[in-house]
Amino acid sequence: METVTFLQENVQDYINNNFVAVKYNSGPDAEQFRRFDVRMTPSYIVLDAEGNEIGRVIGYQAPNEFISQINGLGKF
């Protein structure tokens, strides 16, 4: 994702205009992986303003597919 999808300007604009992005790495951030019950990487979890999970997207996604998958989670 970091070498293809997240380098695309439309994906960067979409994320920056709609989310506060936070990245956790499996080793140093193991507690966050347990907190969010992450079992596979990459995993993208969308939370509402109160921290409730709206949904998640798991696995590699091409740029337009990533945006479509996130949009498919509902209104945020």
PATOR-649916 format. One record per atom (N, C-alpha, C, CB): residue number from 0; residue in one letter; atom name; x, y, z. Coordinates in nm, 3 decimals. Glycine has a CB too. Layout:
% PATOR-649916
(NUM A CA (X Y Z));
...
END
This chain:
% PATOR-649916
(0 M N (0.083 -0.118 0.000));
(0 M CA (0.000 0.000 0.000));
(0 M C (0.088 0.125 0.000));
(0 M CB (-0.095 -0.001 0.121));
(1 E N (0.195 0.123 0.077));
(1 E CA (0.280 0.241 0.086));
(1 E C (0.358 0.266 -0.042));
(1 E CB (0.376 0.227 0.201));
(2 T N (0.382 0.163 -0.121));
(2 T CA (0.461 0.181 -0.243));
(2 T C (0.377 0.209 -0.366));
(2 T CB (0.545 0.060 -0.266));
(3 V N (0.245 0.191 -0.357));
(3 V CA (0.158 0.216 -0.473));
(3 V C (0.039 0.302 -0.433));
(3 V CB (0.109 0.083 -0.534));
(4 T N (-0.053 0.246 -0.358));
(4 T CA (-0.181 0.310 -0.331));
(4 T C (-0.166 0.444 -0.260));
(4 T CB (-0.267 0.219 -0.247));
(5 F N (-0.090 0.447 -0.152));
(5 F CA (-0.080 0.571 -0.074));
(5 F C (0.005 0.679 -0.141));
(5 F CB (-0.022 0.540 0.061));
(6 L N (0.073 0.645 -0.250));
(6 L CA (0.150 0.745 -0.324));
(6 L C (0.063 0.820 -0.425));
(6 L CB (0.266 0.679 -0.396));
(7 Q N (-0.057 0.771 -0.450));
(7 Q CA (-0.146 0.833 -0.547));
(7 Q C (-0.208 0.960 -0.488));
(7 Q CB (-0.255 0.735 -0.592));
(8 E N (-0.204 1.069 -0.563));
(8 E CA (-0.253 1.197 -0.515));
(8 E C (-0.401 1.191 -0.477));
(8 E CB (-0.231 1.303 -0.619));
(9 N N (-0.482 1.120 -0.557));
(9 N CA (-0.625 1.113 -0.525));
(9 N C (-0.650 1.040 -0.393));
(9 N CB (-0.701 1.043 -0.638));
(10 V N (-0.569 0.940 -0.361));
(10 V CA (-0.583 0.868 -0.234));
(10 V C (-0.538 0.958 -0.120));
(10 V CB (-0.500 0.736 -0.236));
(11 Q N (-0.426 1.027 -0.137));
(11 Q CA (-0.378 1.119 -0.033));
(11 Q C (-0.481 1.228 -0.005));
(11 Q CB (-0.244 1.182 -0.074));
(12 D N (-0.537 1.286 -0.111));
(12 D CA (-0.638 1.390 -0.094));
(12 D C (-0.761 1.336 -0.022));
(12 D CB (-0.679 1.448 -0.229));
(13 Y N (-0.805 1.217 -0.062));
(13 Y CA (-0.922 1.155 0.000));
(13 Y C (-0.900 1.134 0.150));
(13 Y CB (-0.954 1.020 -0.067));
(14 I N (-0.786 1.077 0.185));
(14 I CA (-0.756 1.052 0.325));
(14 I C (-0.745 1.183 0.403));
(14 I CB (-0.625 0.971 0.339));
(15 N N (-0.670 1.278 0.350));
(15 N CA (-0.650 1.406 0.419));
(15 N C (-0.779 1.485 0.437));
(15 N CB (-0.550 1.490 0.345));
(16 N N (-0.873 1.472 0.344));
(16 N CA (-0.998 1.547 0.352));
(16 N C (-1.105 1.479 0.437));
(16 N CB (-1.052 1.568 0.214));
(17 N N (-1.086 1.352 0.470));
(17 N CA (-1.191 1.278 0.538));
(17 N C (-1.152 1.213 0.670));
(17 N CB (-1.243 1.175 0.449));
(18 F N (-1.023 1.204 0.698));
(18 F CA (-0.979 1.125 0.814));
(18 F C (-0.864 1.190 0.887));
(18 F CB (-0.939 0.987 0.770));
(19 V N (-0.843 1.143 1.008));
(19 V CA (-0.719 1.166 1.080));
(19 V C (-0.648 1.032 1.077));
(19 V CB (-0.744 1.220 1.230));
(20 A N (-0.545 1.024 0.996));
(20 A CA (-0.476 0.896 0.975));
(20 A C (-0.376 0.869 1.086));
(20 A CB (-0.405 0.894 0.839));
(21 V N (-0.376 0.745 1.135));
(21 V CA (-0.282 0.701 1.237));
(21 V C (-0.227 0.567 1.190));
(21 V CB (-0.349 0.690 1.379));
(22 K N (-0.095 0.552 1.199));
(22 K CA (-0.033 0.427 1.156));
(22 K C (0.029 0.357 1.275));
(22 K CB (0.074 0.453 1.048));
(23 Y N (0.000 0.229 1.288));
(23 Y CA (0.061 0.145 1.390));
(23 Y C (0.139 0.035 1.322));
(23 Y CB (-0.045 0.087 1.486));
(24 N N (0.254 0.000 1.378));
(24 N CA (0.336 -0.110 1.327));
(24 N C (0.324 -0.228 1.423));
(24 N CB (0.485 -0.067 1.310));
(25 S N (0.324 -0.348 1.367));
(25 S CA (0.295 -0.467 1.446));
(25 S C (0.390 -0.491 1.563));
(25 S CB (0.297 -0.586 1.358));
(26 G N (0.516 -0.467 1.550));
(26 G CA (0.609 -0.492 1.660));
(26 G C (0.597 -0.391 1.773));
(26 G CB (0.749 -0.492 1.609));
(27 P N (0.635 -0.266 1.748));
(27 P CA (0.635 -0.167 1.855));
(27 P C (0.496 -0.127 1.904));
(27 P CB (0.708 -0.045 1.810));
(28 D N (0.395 -0.150 1.823));
(28 D CA (0.259 -0.109 1.860));
(28 D C (0.167 -0.230 1.884));
(28 D CB (0.199 -0.021 1.750));
(29 A N (0.224 -0.336 1.937));
(29 A CA (0.149 -0.460 1.957));
(29 A C (0.023 -0.440 2.042));
(29 A CB (0.238 -0.564 2.023));
(30 E N (0.029 -0.351 2.139));
(30 E CA (-0.087 -0.326 2.225));
(30 E C (-0.204 -0.272 2.143));
(30 E CB (-0.051 -0.227 2.337));
(31 Q N (-0.176 -0.185 2.047));
(31 Q CA (-0.283 -0.132 1.962));
(31 Q C (-0.340 -0.242 1.873));
(31 Q CB (-0.231 -0.016 1.876));
(32 F N (-0.258 -0.334 1.828));
(32 F CA (-0.306 -0.446 1.747));
(32 F C (-0.402 -0.531 1.830));
(32 F CB (-0.187 -0.532 1.696));
(33 R N (-0.370 -0.553 1.956));
(33 R CA (-0.461 -0.629 2.044));
(33 R C (-0.589 -0.548 2.070));
(33 R CB (-0.391 -0.664 2.180));
(34 R N (-0.572 -0.420 2.096));
(34 R CA (-0.688 -0.333 2.125));
(34 R C (-0.790 -0.337 2.012));
(34 R CB (-0.642 -0.188 2.147));
(35 F N (-0.742 -0.334 1.888));
(35 F CA (-0.833 -0.332 1.773));
(35 F C (-0.854 -0.470 1.713));
(35 F CB (-0.779 -0.238 1.667));
(36 D N (-0.802 -0.574 1.778));
(36 D CA (-0.818 -0.712 1.733));
(36 D C (-0.774 -0.729 1.588));
(36 D CB (-0.963 -0.757 1.750));
(37 V N (-0.657 -0.675 1.556));
(37 V CA (-0.601 -0.688 1.421));
(37 V C (-0.537 -0.825 1.410));
(37 V CB (-0.496 -0.575 1.391));
(38 R N (-0.585 -0.903 1.314));
(38 R CA (-0.535 -1.038 1.294));
(38 R C (-0.458 -1.053 1.165));
(38 R CB (-0.649 -1.136 1.296));
(39 M N (-0.475 -0.956 1.074));
(39 M CA (-0.405 -0.959 0.946));
(39 M C (-0.358 -0.818 0.911));
(39 M CB (-0.496 -1.015 0.833));
(40 T N (-0.247 -0.813 0.839));
(40 T CA (-0.200 -0.684 0.790));
(40 T C (-0.186 -0.690 0.639));
(40 T CB (-0.065 -0.644 0.857));
(41 P N (-0.210 -0.581 0.573));
(41 P CA (-0.252 -0.454 0.629));
(41 P C (-0.400 -0.455 0.665));
(41 P CB (-0.222 -0.341 0.532));
(42 S N (-0.435 -0.380 0.767));
(42 S CA (-0.574 -0.359 0.807));
(42 S C (-0.597 -0.209 0.823));
(42 S CB (-0.607 -0.435 0.940));
(43 Y N (-0.710 -0.163 0.772));
(43 Y CA (-0.747 -0.022 0.781));
(43 Y C (-0.879 -0.014 0.854));
(43 Y CB (-0.756 0.045 0.638));
(44 I N (-0.877 0.049 0.969));
(44 I CA (-0.994 0.054 1.056));
(44 I C (-1.045 0.197 1.060));
(44 I CB (-0.960 0.003 1.199));
(45 V N (-1.174 0.213 1.034));
(45 V CA (-1.237 0.345 1.037));
(45 V C (-1.317 0.356 1.166));
(45 V CB (-1.328 0.368 0.911));
(46 L N (-1.287 0.460 1.244));
(46 L CA (-1.355 0.485 1.370));
(46 L C (-1.435 0.613 1.359));
(46 L CB (-1.254 0.494 1.487));
(47 D N (-1.543 0.622 1.436));
(47 D CA (-1.617 0.748 1.442));
(47 D C (-1.549 0.840 1.544));
(47 D CB (-1.768 0.724 1.479));
(48 A N (-1.605 0.958 1.565));
(48 A CA (-1.544 1.057 1.654));
(48 A C (-1.535 1.009 1.798));
(48 A CB (-1.623 1.185 1.649));
(49 E N (-1.619 0.913 1.837));
(49 E CA (-1.615 0.860 1.974));
(49 E C (-1.524 0.739 1.986));
(49 E CB (-1.756 0.824 2.018));
(50 G N (-1.462 0.697 1.877));
(50 G CA (-1.373 0.582 1.881));
(50 G C (-1.440 0.449 1.856));
(50 G CB (-1.306 0.577 2.011));
(51 N N (-1.566 0.451 1.812));
(51 N CA (-1.636 0.328 1.778));
(51 N C (-1.602 0.286 1.636));
(51 N CB (-1.787 0.345 1.795));
(52 E N (-1.581 0.158 1.616));
(52 E CA (-1.546 0.110 1.483));
(52 E C (-1.667 0.117 1.390));
(52 E CB (-1.494 -0.033 1.491));
(53 I N (-1.644 0.179 1.274));
(53 I CA (-1.745 0.183 1.168));
(53 I C (-1.726 0.063 1.077));
(53 I CB (-1.735 0.317 1.088));
(54 G N (-1.602 0.028 1.053));
(54 G CA (-1.572 -0.086 0.968));
(54 G C (-1.424 -0.094 0.941));
(54 G CB (-1.648 -0.078 0.837));
(55 R N (-1.384 -0.196 0.865));
(55 R CA (-1.243 -0.214 0.833));
(55 R C (-1.226 -0.275 0.696));
(55 R CB (-1.174 -0.302 0.938));
(56 V N (-1.112 -0.246 0.639));
(56 V CA (-1.072 -0.301 0.509));
(56 V C (-0.942 -0.375 0.535));
(56 V CB (-1.056 -0.188 0.397));
(57 I N (-0.934 -0.499 0.488));
(57 I CA (-0.817 -0.581 0.514));
(57 I C (-0.753 -0.620 0.382));
(57 I CB (-0.854 -0.706 0.597));
(58 G N (-0.621 -0.612 0.378));
(58 G CA (-0.545 -0.655 0.262));
(58 G C (-0.515 -0.543 0.166));
(58 G CB (-0.619 -0.762 0.191));
(59 Y N (-0.430 -0.575 0.070));
(59 Y CA (-0.390 -0.476 -0.031));
(59 Y C (-0.511 -0.435 -0.113));
(59 Y CB (-0.280 -0.533 -0.122));
(60 Q N (-0.518 -0.306 -0.142));
(60 Q CA (-0.623 -0.251 -0.226));
(60 Q C (-0.557 -0.158 -0.328));
(60 Q CB (-0.731 -0.175 -0.141));
(61 A N (-0.593 -0.170 -0.454));
(61 A CA (-0.549 -0.074 -0.555));
(61 A C (-0.609 0.062 -0.519));
(61 A CB (-0.591 -0.119 -0.700));
(62 P N (-0.552 0.171 -0.569));
(62 P CA (-0.597 0.304 -0.529));
(62 P C (-0.748 0.327 -0.536));
(62 P CB (-0.530 0.405 -0.612));
(63 N N (-0.809 0.309 -0.650));
(63 N CA (-0.953 0.334 -0.662));
(63 N C (-1.035 0.234 -0.583));
(63 N CB (-0.996 0.330 -0.809));
(64 E N (-0.987 0.112 -0.573));
(64 E CA (-1.055 0.010 -0.494));
(64 E C (-1.052 0.047 -0.345));
(64 E CB (-0.991 -0.129 -0.517));
(65 F N (-0.939 0.099 -0.298));
(65 F CA (-0.927 0.140 -0.159));
(65 F C (-1.032 0.247 -0.127));
(65 F CB (-0.786 0.193 -0.130));
(66 I N (-1.041 0.350 -0.209));
(66 I CA (-1.138 0.456 -0.187));
(66 I C (-1.279 0.400 -0.190));
(66 I CB (-1.123 0.568 -0.292));
(67 S N (-1.308 0.312 -0.285));
(67 S CA (-1.441 0.252 -0.294));
(67 S C (-1.474 0.168 -0.171));
(67 S CB (-1.451 0.165 -0.420));
(68 Q N (-1.376 0.090 -0.123));
(68 Q CA (-1.397 0.005 -0.005));
(68 Q C (-1.426 0.091 0.118));
(68 Q CB (-1.274 -0.085 0.020));
(69 I N (-1.349 0.198 0.137));
(69 I CA (-1.370 0.285 0.252));
(69 I C (-1.505 0.353 0.243));
(69 I CB (-1.259 0.389 0.262));
(70 N N (-1.540 0.402 0.123));
(70 N CA (-1.672 0.464 0.104));
(70 N C (-1.784 0.366 0.132));
(70 N CB (-1.684 0.519 -0.040));
(71 G N (-1.763 0.239 0.101));
(71 G CA (-1.864 0.136 0.123));
(71 G C (-1.893 0.108 0.268));
(71 G CB (-1.822 0.011 0.057));
(72 L N (-1.811 0.158 0.358));
(72 L CA (-1.832 0.135 0.500));
(72 L C (-1.949 0.217 0.555));
(72 L CB (-1.705 0.167 0.578));
(73 G N (-1.990 0.319 0.481));
(73 G CA (-2.101 0.401 0.527));
(73 G C (-2.058 0.544 0.547));
(73 G CB (-2.159 0.346 0.656));
(74 K N (-2.149 0.622 0.600));
(74 K CA (-2.123 0.763 0.622));
(74 K C (-2.039 0.782 0.747));
(74 K CB (-2.254 0.841 0.634));
(75 F N (-1.938 0.863 0.740));
(75 F CA (-1.850 0.888 0.853));
(75 F C (-1.830 1.035 0.871));
(75 F CB (-1.717 0.818 0.835));
END
